[in-house]
């Protein structure tokens, strides 16, 4: 009932301008009360301004999986235990949106010390399990399915990947992909990469056409080289790129497409789709003792749709120098530029790479926090292509947020960051994750250790606007202008025409139905945007135009053709 009251308020009174997370770093929302150590935190934007927060809770050696939905003011709509803990207990979960207001969760459920199974379920906006209370078993092995990753399939389902250490007879040990349809049916299973020197670390992304791209490191046992190998699948699970074979005697094993090969060490490979252009492949390269004159850095390749190299075959060096901390967090902005974090011995840096392979910020990127004073969080992109990063640690052991402009300027002042939490005597805040929605509202979620000697950590949450105003006080950063859009015809049937008052290319248009579900999003098309509406159901719709200075809103009605 509360969910529908929120929707009614949304349409009758307009989008809420204020959220009650608290307006100071001392007023964070405490999300969890149960005993245990909270791990594997995740956050996603939900419908009508809400948020999904997921975490696991470890008590001794038993771990459970929890999902909570908050409304836009930080109030708990519901809290569910998705998976009860079973001894010895070890869960590692991932979460994606189902594009219909709910989420899809996948997790590794370790039943014994040597046995792990992979499960998934789809949760709707009311907290109901759409794939049954028993969950959907994704893997087919009887032992050791783990390293679970997941992307949307573009059709309200998901593609889930996992490392299978003991597949059925006749199959290879290695990484497999499964497509799970919107109804929970496992549509296909496809082999990706073999078990290799470091093939336990791999990256995946949706290929924008309902398929999958994946990348891994592979130690070739005959060529004695460390290789980066990639694979692309279409929506049916068929392999698009060449799948080379490793042949020795009677054994012929597929090993994917070679992207990079050398005697240097390659770690943490990641792949990211640039829709309509191709694919970024990043990895951490450590020359090691064989090449002491070379610097440690990250390298990038750009692959065309057919898998051919778009940049120099040896890849592009992205920084100078990097430390031995190889983690990569990366994201694309709305113009196809790539951003990623890296760590030197003196600071954390943010690097920018254009689709043509140039580095507009130089090889050093932008340093944004000093060494060992804040581990970097995932990267968020605002509607105006600014970058927001959450960090933890530092001398005060608190959670902070950094904002960097597309030109490489630190936006927040005077200290180049905003405090999201306060210092705790005898403890600290750690491991933040963040999420952003279409209105440029941000939620940060982290664990708070009240006592570093204790075995208990709670989950805390804080909302803020992109301009650093805590509490998501949107009106402090952008004006909300009602009935200011020229939208016609109204009522409409087959098509909507939108004439925006501002024409910046970074401005975006969103349309929501009366259930709060997004039915359209897109950029401005010069001075006029035309939207096909033939498949929309009759009813009330809300059109929002987000610009850097304002949010314009207009209500329209769809009639029966």
C-alpha positions in Angstrom: 0.0 0.0 0.0 2.8 2.4 0.9 4.3 1.9 -2.6 1.1 3.0 -4.3 0.8 6.0 -2.0 4.2 7.1 -3.0 3.2 6.8 -6.7 0.1 8.8 -6.2 2.0 11.5 -4.3 4.6 11.5 -7.1 2.0 12.3 -9.8 -0.3 14.6 -7.9 2.2 16.7 -5.9 5.2 16.3 -8.1 8.6 14.7 -7.5 9.8 15.2 -3.9 12.3 18.0 -3.6 13.8 17.0 -0.3 14.9 13.7 1.2 15.3 13.0 4.9 18.6 11.1 5.0 19.9 13.9 7.3 21.6 17.1 6.3 24.9 16.5 8.2 27.5 13.7 8.1 26.4 12.8 11.6 22.9 11.9 10.5 23.5 8.8 8.3 20.8 6.1 8.0 21.6 2.9 9.9 20.2 0.2 7.8 21.0 -3.0 9.8 20.4 -4.0 13.4 21.2 -7.7 13.4 24.5 -9.0 14.8 27.2 -9.8 12.3 29.7 -8.5 9.8 28.1 -6.9 6.7 29.9 -7.6 3.4 29.3 -7.6 -0.3 27.4 -4.4 -0.3 25.6 -3.3 -3.5 23.2 -0.5 -4.5 21.0 0.2 -7.5 18.5 2.9 -8.4 14.9 1.7 -8.4 11.7 3.1 -9.7 10.2 6.5 -8.6 13.4 7.6 -6.9 13.8 4.5 -4.7 17.0 2.5 -4.0 17.8 -1.2 -3.7 20.5 -2.0 -1.1 21.9 -5.5 -0.9 24.4 -7.0 1.5 25.5 -10.3 3.1 25.8 -10.8 6.9 28.4 -13.1 8.3 27.8 -14.5 11.8 30.6 -16.8 12.9 30.7 -19.0 9.8 27.1 -18.7 8.6 26.3 -16.0 6.0 22.9 -14.7 4.9 21.8 -12.5 1.9 19.7 -9.4 2.5 17.9 -7.0 0.2 16.2 -3.7 1.3 14.3 -1.2 -0.7 14.4 2.5 0.4 12.1 5.3 -0.9 13.6 8.5 -2.1 13.5 10.0 1.4 15.6 7.2 2.9 12.6 5.4 4.5 12.6 1.6 4.4 9.8 0.3 2.2 10.7 -3.4 2.9 13.6 -5.6 4.0 13.9 -9.2 2.9 16.2 -12.1 3.7 16.8 -13.6 0.3 18.9 -16.5 1.5 19.1 -17.8 5.0 22.5 -18.7 6.4 23.7 -22.3 6.3 26.8 -23.5 8.1 29.6 -23.1 7.2 28.1 -20.4 5.1 29.8 -18.3 2.4 27.9 -16.0 0.0 29.2 -13.8 -2.8 26.4 -12.0 -4.5 25.9 -9.7 -7.6 22.9 -7.6 -8.6 21.5 -6.0 -11.8 18.3 -4.2 -12.6 15.6 -6.2 -14.4 14.5 -2.9 -16.2 11.0 -3.3 -14.9 11.4 -1.8 -11.5 12.9 -4.8 -9.8 16.3 -6.5 -9.5 18.0 -9.8 -10.3 20.3 -11.3 -7.7 22.8 -14.1 -8.3 25.0 -15.7 -5.6 27.4 -18.5 -4.8 26.1 -20.6 -1.9 29.0 -22.6 -0.3 27.3 -25.6 1.4 30.5 -27.3 2.6 34.2 -26.4 2.5 34.5 -27.9 -1.0 31.1 -27.6 -2.4 29.6 -24.4 -3.9 26.5 -23.9 -6.0 25.2 -20.8 -8.0 21.7 -19.6 -7.6 19.6 -16.6 -8.8 16.3 -15.0 -8.3 14.4 -12.0 -9.6 12.8 -9.7 -7.0 10.0 -7.3 -8.0 9.4 -3.8 -6.5 7.3 -5.3 -3.7 10.0 -7.7 -2.6 8.4 -10.8 -4.1 10.6 -13.7 -5.5 9.4 -14.1 -9.1 11.5 -17.2 -9.7 10.1 -19.1 -6.7 11.1 -19.4 -3.1 13.5 -22.2 -3.9 15.5 -19.9 -6.2 16.8 -21.0 -9.7 19.9 -23.2 -9.8 22.1 -21.8 -12.5 25.1 -24.2 -12.7 25.2 -27.9 -13.5 28.3 -29.0 -11.5 28.2 -30.9 -8.3 31.2 -29.0 -6.7 32.9 -25.6 -6.8 30.8 -23.1 -8.9 32.1 -19.7 -7.9 33.4 -16.3 -9.2 29.9 -15.4 -10.1 29.3 -12.3 -12.3 26.2 -11.0 -14.1 24.9 -8.5 -16.7 21.4 -7.8 -18.0 20.4 -9.5 -21.2 18.3 -6.5 -22.3 15.1 -8.5 -22.1 14.4 -8.4 -18.3 16.6 -11.4 -17.7 20.3 -11.8 -17.2 23.5 -13.5 -18.4 25.3 -15.1 -15.5 28.9 -16.3 -15.6 30.8 -18.6 -13.2 33.9 -20.6 -12.8 33.1 -24.4 -12.8 35.8 -26.4 -11.2 34.2 -29.8 -11.7 31.9 -29.7 -14.8 30.1 -32.8 -16.2 32.0 -35.5 -18.0 33.3 -34.3 -21.3 33.3 -30.6 -20.4 36.3 -28.4 -19.6 37.1 -26.8 -16.3 36.8 -23.0 -16.7 34.4 -20.1 -17.1 30.8 -20.7 -18.4 28.0 -18.4 -19.3 24.3 -19.0 -18.7 21.4 -17.0 -20.0 18.4 -16.9 -17.6 15.2 -15.5 -19.2 12.8 -13.1 -17.5 10.7 -16.0 -16.3 13.6 -17.8 -14.6 14.2 -20.4 -17.4 17.8 -21.2 -18.1 17.9 -20.7 -21.9 21.5 -21.8 -22.7 24.9 -22.6 -21.3 28.1 -21.8 -23.2 31.8 -22.4 -22.4 33.9 -19.2 -22.4 37.5 -19.8 -21.2 39.6 -22.6 -19.8 41.2 -23.0 -16.5 44.6 -21.3 -16.7 47.3 -19.6 -14.7 45.1 -16.6 -13.7 41.8 -17.3 -15.5 40.1 -17.0 -12.1 40.1 -13.3 -12.7 37.9 -12.2 -15.7 35.6 -9.4 -16.8 32.3 -9.3 -18.6 29.9 -6.7 -20.0 26.6 -6.7 -22.0 27.3 -6.2 -25.7 24.3 -3.8 -26.2 22.6 -6.4 -28.4 21.5 -8.8 -25.7 24.8 -10.8 -25.9 28.0 -10.9 -23.8 31.6 -9.9 -24.1 34.2 -11.4 -21.8 37.9 -11.1 -21.2 40.4 -13.1 -19.1 44.1 -13.7 -18.6 45.5 -17.0 -20.0 48.9 -18.6 -19.4 49.6 -20.5 -22.6 51.4 -23.7 -21.6 53.3 -24.1 -24.9 54.0 -20.6 -26.0 55.0 -19.8 -22.4 53.3 -16.3 -22.6 50.8 -14.5 -20.6 47.9 -13.7 -22.9 44.7 -11.6 -22.7 41.9 -13.5 -24.4 38.4 -12.3 -25.3 35.1 -13.8 -26.3 31.8 -12.4 -27.7 28.5 -14.2 -27.7 25.2 -13.2 -29.3 21.9 -13.4 -27.6 21.5 -17.1 -28.4 24.9 -18.0 -26.9 26.6 -18.4 -30.3 30.2 -17.3 -30.5 30.9 -14.3 -32.8 34.6 -13.8 -32.5 37.2 -16.4 -33.6 37.6 -19.1 -30.9 41.2 -20.4 -31.2 42.1 -23.9 -30.1 44.8 -25.2 -27.8 45.9 -28.5 -29.2 48.2 -31.0 -27.6 47.9 -34.7 -28.5 44.3 -35.8 -28.5 43.2 -32.7 -26.5 41.7 -29.7 -28.4 40.4 -27.0 -26.1 38.8 -23.6 -27.1 40.7 -20.7 -25.6 39.0 -17.6 -27.1 40.4 -14.8 -29.2 43.9 -13.5 -28.5 44.1 -9.7 -27.7 47.5 -9.4 -26.2 50.5 -11.8 -25.8 53.8 -11.2 -24.0 56.1 -12.5 -21.3 55.0 -9.7 -19.0 52.4 -10.3 -16.3 48.8 -9.3 -17.1 46.3 -9.0 -14.3 42.7 -7.8 -13.6 41.5 -7.8 -17.3 38.3 -5.8 -17.8 36.0 -5.1 -20.8 33.5 -2.4 -21.3 31.1 -1.8 -24.2 31.0 1.5 -26.1 27.6 1.2 -27.8 27.8 1.6 -31.6 31.6 1.8 -31.6 33.3 -1.2 -30.0 34.9 -2.5 -26.8 37.5 -1.2 -24.4 39.8 -3.9 -22.9 41.9 -2.8 -19.9 44.4 -4.8 -17.8 47.3 -4.2 -15.4 50.7 -4.9 -16.9 53.7 -5.6 -14.6 57.0 -6.2 -16.5 58.5 -7.8 -13.4 62.1 -8.7 -13.0 62.5 -9.6 -16.7 62.1 -6.0 -17.8 63.3 -3.9 -14.9 63.6 -0.8 -17.1 59.9 -0.7 -17.9 57.3 0.9 -15.8 54.3 -0.7 -14.3 51.1 0.6 -15.9 47.6 -0.1 -17.2 47.1 -0.8 -20.9 44.1 -0.5 -23.1 43.0 -2.0 -26.4 40.0 -0.9 -28.5 38.3 -3.8 -30.3 36.0 -3.3 -33.3 32.6 -5.1 -33.4 34.3 -8.0 -35.3 37.1 -8.2 -32.7 39.8 -6.6 -34.8 42.2 -4.1 -33.1 41.1 -0.5 -33.3 44.3 0.9 -31.8 47.9 -0.2 -31.9 48.1 -4.0 -31.6 50.3 -3.7 -28.5 47.8 -1.6 -26.7 48.0 1.9 -25.3 49.9 2.7 -22.1 47.5 4.7 -19.9 49.5 6.0 -17.0 53.1 6.5 -15.7 53.9 5.0 -13.3 51.4 2.9 -11.5 51.9 1.1 -8.2 51.6 -2.7 -7.7 48.0 -2.2 -6.7 46.2 -3.3 -9.9 42.5 -2.8 -9.2 40.5 -1.2 -12.0 37.2 0.6 -11.6 36.0 2.0 -14.9 33.0 3.7 -16.5 31.9 5.4 -19.8 30.4 8.9 -19.9 27.6 9.9 -22.2 30.0 10.8 -25.0 31.9 7.5 -24.9 34.9 8.6 -23.0 36.4 6.1 -20.6 37.4 6.8 -17.0 39.2 4.6 -14.6 41.0 4.7 -11.2 44.6 3.8 -10.6 47.1 4.1 -7.7 50.6 5.4 -7.7 52.9 5.5 -4.7 51.8 9.1 -3.9 48.1 9.3 -4.8 45.0 7.8 -6.3 44.4 9.1 -9.9 41.5 9.3 -12.3 42.4 8.8 -16.0 40.4 9.7 -19.1 40.6 8.0 -22.5 38.8 9.2 -25.6 37.3 6.8 -28.1 40.2 7.6 -30.4 42.7 6.5 -27.8 44.0 9.9 -26.7 44.7 11.0 -23.1 43.4 14.5 -22.7 44.6 14.7 -19.1 48.2 13.5 -19.9 49.7 10.2 -18.7 49.3 11.2 -15.1 45.6 11.7 -15.1 44.1 13.7 -12.2 45.2 12.9 -8.6 42.3 13.2 -6.3 43.3 11.7 -2.9 46.6 11.0 -1.3 48.2 7.5 -1.0 46.6 5.1 1.5 44.1 7.7 2.5 41.0 6.4 0.9 40.5 3.3 -1.3 38.6 4.2 -4.5 35.0 3.2 -5.0 33.1 2.6 -8.2 32.9 5.5 -10.6 29.6 7.3 -11.2 28.8 9.6 -14.2 26.3 12.5 -13.8 24.1 13.8 -16.6 26.6 16.6 -17.3 29.5 14.0 -17.6 31.1 14.9 -14.2 32.6 11.9 -12.3 31.8 11.1 -8.7 33.9 8.7 -6.7 33.4 7.6 -3.1 36.5 6.9 -0.9 37.1 5.6 2.6 40.0 5.7 5.0 42.2 8.7 5.5 43.4 10.1 8.8 39.8 10.5 10.1 38.6 7.0 8.9 35.5 8.5 7.3 33.6 8.2 4.0 34.1 11.0 1.5 33.0 11.8 -2.1 35.1 13.4 -4.9 33.7 15.1 -8.0 35.8 15.7 -11.1 34.7 17.6 -14.1 35.2 16.4 -17.7 38.1 18.9 -18.0 39.8 17.3 -15.0 38.9 19.9 -12.3 38.1 18.9 -8.7 34.6 20.5 -8.3 34.0 20.2 -4.6 35.7 22.9 -2.4 37.4 24.0 -0.3 38.9 20.6 0.4 38.2 18.9 -3.0 35.8 16.4 -1.2 32.7 16.3 0.9 32.3 14.4 4.1 29.5 11.8 4.2 30.2 10.4 7.7 31.9 11.4 10.9 34.9 10.1 12.8 34.2 7.2 15.2 36.3 6.9 18.3 37.9 3.5 18.3 36.4 2.4 15.0 36.0 3.6 11.4 33.8 3.6 8.2 35.0 1.4 5.3 34.3 0.0 1.9 31.8 2.4 0.4 29.8 1.7 -2.7 27.7 4.3 -4.5 24.8 4.4 -7.1 23.3 7.3 -9.1 19.9 7.8 -10.6 18.5 9.8 -13.6 18.0 12.8 -11.4 21.7 12.9 -10.4 20.9 11.8 -6.9 23.5 9.6 -5.3 23.4 7.1 -2.5 26.5 5.9 -0.6 26.5 2.6 1.4 29.2 1.5 3.7 30.1 -0.7 6.7 30.7 0.9 10.1 33.0 -0.8 12.5 32.2 0.7 15.9 35.2 -1.1 17.5 38.0 -2.5 15.4 38.4 -5.3 17.9 34.7 -6.3 17.6 33.2 -8.8 15.2 30.2 -6.6 14.3 29.8 -4.1 11.5 26.6 -2.3 10.5 25.4 -0.9 7.2 25.0 2.9 6.9 23.5 4.9 4.1 23.6 8.6 3.0 22.0 10.3 0.1 23.3 13.4 -1.5 23.0 15.5 -4.7 25.8 15.8 -7.3 26.7 19.2 -5.9 27.5 17.7 -2.5 24.3 18.7 -0.7 23.5 16.0 1.8 20.0 14.7 2.1 19.3 14.8 -1.7 18.1 18.4 -1.4 17.6 18.6 -5.1 16.2 22.1 -5.2 19.5 23.4 -3.8 21.3 22.3 -7.0 18.7 22.5 -9.8 15.4 24.3 -10.2 12.3 22.1 -10.6 10.2 23.7 -13.4 6.7 22.3 -13.8 4.6 22.5 -17.0 7.5 24.2 -18.8 8.0 21.7 -21.6 6.4 22.1 -25.0 5.0 18.5 -25.4 2.4 17.8 -28.1 -0.1 16.5 -28.9 -1.6 16.1 -25.4 -3.5 13.8 -25.3 -1.3 11.7 -27.6 -1.6 8.4 -29.3 1.1 7.3 -31.8 3.8 9.8 -31.2 5.1 12.6 -28.9 7.0 15.7 -30.0 9.1 17.5 -27.4 10.6 21.0 -27.9 13.0 21.6 -25.1 13.8 25.1 -23.8 17.5 24.2 -23.6 19.5 22.4 -26.3 22.7 21.2 -24.6 23.8 17.8 -25.9 24.3 16.6 -22.3 20.6 17.2 -21.5 18.5 14.0 -21.4 14.8 13.2 -21.6 13.1 10.6 -19.4 9.4 9.4 -19.6 7.8 7.4 -16.7 4.4 5.7 -16.7 1.9 5.9 -13.9 3.5 2.9 -12.1 6.8 4.8 -11.9 8.5 2.6 -14.6 10.8 4.3 -17.1 9.5 3.8 -20.6 11.9 6.0 -22.5 15.2 7.8 -22.1 17.4 9.6 -24.6 19.4 12.7 -25.5 18.2 15.8 -27.2 18.0 15.7 -30.9 18.8 19.3 -31.8 15.7 21.4 -31.2 13.1 18.7 -31.4 12.8 15.1 -30.1 10.2 12.7 -31.6 9.2 9.6 -29.6 7.3 6.7 -31.0 4.6 5.7 -28.5 2.6 3.1 -30.4 3.4 0.3 -27.9 2.7 2.3 -24.8 -0.4 1.5 -22.7 -3.1 4.2 -22.4 -2.7 6.3 -19.2 -0.9 9.1 -17.5 2.8 9.7 -18.2 5.4 12.1 -16.8 8.0 13.6 -19.1 11.2 14.9 -17.5 14.0 16.9 -19.1 17.2 17.0 -17.1 19.7 19.8 -17.8 22.6 21.0 -15.7 20.6 23.9 -14.3 17.1 22.6 -14.1 14.6 19.7 -14.3 11.6 20.4 -16.6 8.5 18.3 -16.1 5.2 17.9 -18.0 2.3 15.4 -17.5 0.8 13.9 -20.7 -2.0 11.4 -21.4 -1.9 8.5 -23.8 -5.2 7.6 -25.4 -6.4 4.5 -27.1 -5.6 4.5 -30.8 
